[in-house]
């Protein structure tokens, strides 16, 4: 519209100037050598108008022709590009339908048309190479993808997955960390990195990655504290032999983040005992037992006390003094009474726990009491038989594979990070 107004104004000005000059015509005369020329100004005006109109007309024809050719070229290019995208879609659908032959043919045709669309070509090429299982060529494509801003995340993800397939956890973490920096909110990426870190035992990186995940609102504060506590626990185990004081500081931080967790309490006590700080170790055990007596904590306390030859039944009485009527406290006392061959104490405390359907653990306690106190093999075997028919013992069980293991670890024996639960499994693999 603006352009039309400008042209109209120019024509009006030209016409006005022409009318003015025609209305006020005059003679123009000049000499060139021996020749003398004389003509009216109207002739000059007409010549200028015709020349201007010719220029405008030529201009119009030129640009109109150029526009037609550009439109034709654009339509042809658009149709060709559309055809290339159609081949891309056809190839992707074929991939989903597992029609590998069609997928490869369509990808080849698309590449011939969309030569300049590097990102689409790389994407489709990577999918084709996955099908063809050409790992080396696929890695080359992924390397090219990380140099392209549009496909960088796909490239790093592909290289990470390739490394995981080869169990090259070192490079898997390098690619995964770069991917995490580019886009930390990719689904399951944080969880994948946790498993990689656990396999490589790069616990300091666990703290860094977890802090980043929390700052990006991928995980909640509770998960952040738990995962960081696991890293501190594992670092404390590593420092146990080289710097016991530092190890104690680390496990104290881990407990402050997660709270009472049996494996942490066990390591804390072991560190104190190994540092010849038996008094503090016993105070720590009493403190946490007073706060939360439980089956899982009892298991850890029993193990660590027996490992360190705490052979005074008086300490057990002192340990459970604030909750001596608690069932777990009684079981702890029974266990150590049997350990110290104090059969009378063991029998006195187990009476109220037997009932009509005793647990496997109570049956085994009774088996040891009958054998130890009266050397009654028949009754002892009878209790063992009842134990076999009772529920199973508690174990650390991987929630993904249901495989049990005796001790808790950040990475389960099945290969999963923080996957162990303290439960009574119905079906147990052989430990």
DRENMARTOR-233678 format. One record per residue (C-alpha): x, y, z. Coordinates in steps of 0.001 Angstrom, whole numbers, padded with zeros to 6 digits, always signed. Layout:
DRENMARTOR-233678
XYZ
...
***
This chain:
DRENMARTOR-233678
+000000+000000+000000
+002791+002420+000924
+004668+001533-002215
+001555+002252-004351
+001133+005668-002707
+004780+006572-003354
+004530+005595-007051
+001244+007507-007385
+002809+010601-005837
+005781+010380-008202
+003458+010107-011237
+001395+013090-010041
+004545+015174-009618
+005784+014104-013057
+002424+014898-014658
+002209+018263-012863
+005728+019221-013966
+004933+018150-017542
+001680+020214-017658
+003506+023213-016229
+006288+022995-018816
+003858+022479-021703
+001754+025440-020550
+004827+027622-020382
+006632+026407-023447
+009672+028203-024887
+012127+027728-027691
+015402+026029-027169
+018254+026802-029576
+021913+025854-029579
+024776+025504-032065
+026995+022529-032619
+029792+023451-034978
+028319+024880-038199
+024868+023545-037411
+022193+025444-035524
+019360+023637-033715
+016055+025168-032677
+013014+023370-031178
+010175+023839-028681
+010576+022856-025010
+007416+020739-025400
+009374+018282-027524
+011914+017841-024746
+009180+017352-022156
+007452+014700-024304
+010797+012922-024813
+011489+012905-021063
+007999+011626-020241
+008282+008833-022821
+011735+007922-021515
+010485+007852-017933
+007518+005689-018882
+009846+003316-020783
+012108+003021-017728
+009107+002328-015496
+007732-000235-017943
+011077-002011-018340
+011474-001999-014561
+008003-003470-014113
+008587-006205-016715
+011991-007058-015212
+010776-007399-011641
+007584-009165-012682
+009588-011708-014676
+012077-012107-011824
+009242-012673-009343
+007676-015339-011605
+010982-017190-011859
+011613-016863-008104
+008125-018149-007351
+008632-021071-009696
+012029-021832-008145
+010583-021565-004625
+007673-023883-005461
+010032-026443-006978
+012354-026200-003963
+009419-026452-001562
+008054-029523-003354
+011486-031133-003338
+011999-030354+000362
+008537-031697+001162
+009414-034852-000722
+012587-035175+001361
+010615-034787+004603
+008112-037339+003328
+010963-039807+002882
+012111-038993+006432
+008650-039725+007849
+008398-042863+005716
+011753-044061+007042
+010834-043376+010693
+007511-045215+010315
+009341-048119+008706
+011732-048180+011672
+008802-048363+014080
+007318-051196+012029
+010729-052922+011929
+010690-052765+008117
+014437-052253+007908
+014714-052472+004117
+012176-049686+003531
+013742-047607+006295
+017198-047810+004704
+015917-047064+001167
+013855-044071+002336
+016777-042748+004353
+019040-042951+001282
+016473-041045-000824
+016036-038424+001877
+019789-037905+002115
+019947-037301-001648
+017325-034562-001399
+017994-032915+001983
+021771-032740+001699
+021978-029475+003629
+019760-030586+006526
+022612-032143+008514
+020653-032603+011721
+017881-034714+010147
+020395-036763+008176
+022434-037486+011293
+019343-038397+013294
+018047-040841+010692
+021493-042203+009995
+022016-042970+013670
+018713-044865+013848
+019596-046896+010745
+023046-047760+012084
+021462-048908+015358
+019390-051402+013372
+022371-052518+011346
+024404-052814+014596
+027356-050969+013100
+028834-049657+016353
+031966-048033+014959
+030086-046120+012262
+027418-045201+014806
+030049-043696+017102
+031336-041584+014188
+027791-040292+013579
+027374-039500+017287
+030676-037594+017213
+029308-035535+014325
+026055-034985+016209
+027791-033432+019220
+029330-030839+016873
+025851-029801+015723
+023922-027603+018168
+020588-029119+017118
+021702-032726+017726
+024292-032254+020479
+022166-033776+023250
+021271-036788+021075
+024951-037284+020293
+026042-037307+023930
+023140-039566+024873
+024061-041997+022097
+027735-042077+023105
+026752-042620+026749
+024494-045545+025803
+027188-047028+023565
+029699-046852+026432
+027212-048466+028813
+026709-051357+026395
+030465-051939+026412
+030497-051503+030215
+032928-048626+029734
+031599-046730+032736
+034426-044181+032707
+033479-042775+029293
+029782-043327+029985
+030071-040899+032894
+032025-038332+030840
+029323-038260+028146
+026529-038461+030697
+027908-035534+032694
+028129-033365+029542
+024580-034352+028647
+023482-033463+032183
+025053-030007+031854
+023204-029444+028550
+019821-030725+029711
+019645-032079+033277
+015907-032753+033035
+016173-035556+030480
+014061-038429+031811
+015970-041003+033902
+019319-039254+033212
+020023-038507+036883
+019185-042098+037866
+021463-043418+035091
+024311-041250+036324
+023799-042547+039873
+024284-046126+038686
+027346-045170+036628
+028889-043316+039573
+028236-046272+041874
+029948-048641+039427
+032966-046337+039071
+032959-045491+042812
+033343-041799+041967
+031592-040692+045145
+032685-037056+045062
+030927-036734+041715
+027801-038169+043315
+027737-035172+045653
+028270-032702+042770
+025670-034269+040467
+023147-034523+043309
+023582-030841+044204
+023021-029907+040540
+019948-032125+040342
+018489-030464+043429
+019230-026946+042133
+017410-027874+038904
+014438-029181+040943
+014858-032724+039608
+014934-034279+043088
+013578-033281+046487
+015583-032357+049565
+015007-035769+051146
+016497-037586+048147
+019351-035080+048003
+020282-035719+051628
+019998-039474+051232
+022192-039674+048128
+024795-037310+049565
+024855-039355+052773
+025565-042481+050713
+028517-040720+049061
+029868-039664+052469
+029403-043220+053801
+031367-044708+050895
+034139-042099+051162
+034348-042830+054904
+034869-046540+054121
+037713-045618+051750
+039295-043303+054336
+038909-045917+057096
+042463-047263+056792
+044326-044110+055789
+042672-041406+057910
+040321-042733+060581
+039636-039271+062056
+038480-037952+058669
+036427-041114+058171
+034670-040505+061515
+033855-036908+060496
+032426-038121+057192
+030200-040812+058720
+028928-038303+061303
+027906-036000+058424
+026222-038932+056684
+024190-039732+059811
+023234-036072+060228
+021829-036091+056658
+019961-039412+056754
+019317-039990+060437
+019430-043405+062109
+020381-045917+059436
+021790-049220+060618
+024723-049562+058140
+025876-046034+059006
+025657-046681+062757
+027557-049932+062281
+030391-048229+060362
+030464-045383+062894
+030905-047840+065772
+033516-049851+063840
+035515-046690+063200
+035392-045720+066865
+036444-049209+067978
+039285-049306+065430
+040406-045893+066717
+040517-047366+070260
+037660-045137+071337
+035610-047967+072849
+033894-045754+075388
+032454-043438+072750
+031522-046392+070531
+029431-047925+073330
+027804-044548+074081
+026928-044144+070401
+025316-047585+070250
+023311-046909+073396
+022234-043473+072114
+020810-044806+068848
+019303-047912+070478
+017465-045702+072979
+016136-043599+070096
+015016-046388+067788
+015324-050063+068783
+014685-052187+065699
+015415-055517+064083
+017816-053977+061579
+019743-051958+064191
+019917-054987+066497
+021512-056977+063698
+024236-054341+063240
+024859-053894+066976
+025139-057651+067517
+027651-057975+064699
+029864-055061+065696
+029934-056011+069408
+030883-059615+068668
+033533-058467+066189
+035120-056311+068886
+034881-058935+071674
+032529-057033+073984
+032008-059963+076357
+030215-058372+079296
+026503-059111+079709
+026337-056075+081986
+026907-053824+078981
+023905-055371+077197
+021771-054690+080283
+023069-051120+080280
+022402-050782+076565
+018733-051787+076826
+018048-050265+080246
+015673-047566+078927
+013580-049933+076813
+014200-053365+078343
+010595-054472+077764
+010833-053789+074051
+010730-057042+072033
+013908-056161+070119
+015710-055361+073396
+014747-058778+074754
+015981-060476+071576
+019269-058597+071856
+019670-059780+075459
+018719-063377+074522
+021240-063398+071670
+024088-062309+073950
+022978-064552+076805
+023325-067503+074399
+026644-066081+073139
+027931-065975+076742
+026385-069423+077525
+024106-067834+080111
+021276-070286+079444
+019138-069368+082436
+018997-065696+081422
+018280-066657+077832
+015370-068948+078838
+013895-066430+081287
+013746-063717+078638
+012479-065840+075770
+009392-067166+077575
+007137-064279+076688
+008219-064280+073016
+007441-067866+071998
+003640-067812+071749
+001692-070207+069543
+003417-069278+066289
+007042-068326+067064
+009221-066682+064438
+012140-068416+062754
+014588-066473+064942
+012854-067471+068210
+012829-071116+067110
+016563-070995+066437
+017178-069343+069812
+015226-072170+071505
+017181-074772+069538
+020454-073360+070882
+019095-073057+074437
+017882-076709+074529
+021185-077948+073163
+023388-075667+075273
+021551-075952+078584
+020450-079617+078577
+022311-081108+075588
+018875-082216+074376
+019534-082961+070704
+015973-084182+070058
+014320-080967+071280
+016989-078879+069572
+016292-080562+066224
+012558-080165+066830
+012971-076426+067177
+015128-076343+064034
+012340-078121+062149
+009849-075521+063358
+012285-072800+062275
+012347-074237+058743
+008556-074015+058590
+008453-070478+059961
+008962-067278+057965
+012373-066443+056548
+014978-064263+058241
+015441-060620+057390
+017896-059837+054592
+018943-056936+052431
+017035-057605+049217
+017406-055795+045881
+013989-054368+044995
+014682-054816+041267
+015947-058416+041211
+014771-059803+044611
+018300-061111+045174
+019280-061106+048887
+022630-060182+050392
+023981-060123+053920
+025342-056584+054133
+024042-053271+052823
+026030-051540+050070
+025416-048456+047945
+025575-050636+044834
+023763-053932+045294
+025404-057156+044194
+022812-057127+041393
+024320-053850+040133
+021704-051257+041195
+022289-048058+043152
+020563-047756+046551
+018189-050608+045749
+018416-052674+048961
+015523-053090+051383
+015560-054835+054781
+012715-057324+054442
+011674-060944+054930
+011611-062258+051370
+009183-065024+050512
+011548-066630+048039
+015273-066406+048623
+018207-067037+046337
+021104-068892+047956
+023310-066467+049891
***
